[in-house]
């Protein structure tokens, strides 16, 4: 039997000097007894996987809303791809894979329904604005509770990696920085894959200079970017890309924004207006009727203001739940999504 203490000891023997050791975590907001088998980062990973917020990701849009076909990515599939890429990168320089995996699995827990369009509309509607990375931290710190009413109470390193996987601030751990880069590698490449499958773009549309450098196929481009990070960061207290890899990946990202993310072939003006109507109408409805929030969320009434709780509820919805709730409450005639 391999016990936690043996795993912690092994980390000192096998991990890089730059890796975070489980036994040296900055800890949790509320002190807990140690687990016999799992390190603190392994426990955090398990708490995230078993959370309701994680399960809901399967019905949240990545890019394509209600696509016809079984192979388009959802937010859950994106999360799993980020986790796989991040673990591969972390393994080569002997960083802490358990910490990396926990951050990767939790990084998008706060994402809205309807992908980035939903996030943009909630950012407009909510008086304090909305960022999914900040909401992800709120999910693990405040919203998600177990049967005993306790929060997830994650380690500080995991929380830091989640909130700083995007936005202006860098994670303070190398494992968090791996996830930050892996998130971008994953979404650029799998969104290309989905966009080609849908016919929005063709393989020949991709910028030739980027393909020549990164590779012709989905797998080759990911391999190029992963190997570049590993080689560029080898033996250093940093995680970064080479100048060329960063340039060509960013050029691909710019191409995707011009031709996919903002393309009417992906999201029509009519559908954007429907998303806005759903989010704005539900937000106003629950703000006027906070007592109609689900019972598992009403316990925060009086602890946070109603605006915050309504924002939490809207952000936690899946695409189909939001649509069904909108129809149930407002019943617009001849309305379909």
Secondary structure, 3 states (H helix, E strand, C coil): CCCHHHHHHHHHHHCCCCCCCHHHCCCCCCCCCCCCCCCHHHHHHHHHHCCHHHHHHHHCECCCCCCCCCCCCEHHHHHHHHHHHHHHHHHHCCCCHHHHHHHHHHCCCCCCCCHHHHHHHHHHHCCCCCCHHHHHHHHHHHHCECCCCCECCCCHHHHHHHHCCCCCCCCCCHHHHHHHHHHHHHHHHHHHHHHHHHCCCCHHHCCHHHHHHHCCCHHHHHHHHHHHHHHHHCCCCCCCCCHHHHHHHHHHHHHHHHHHHCCCCCCCHHHHHHHHHHHHHHHHHHHHCHHHCCHHHHCCECCECHHHHHHHHHHHCCHHHHHHHHHHHHCCCCCCC
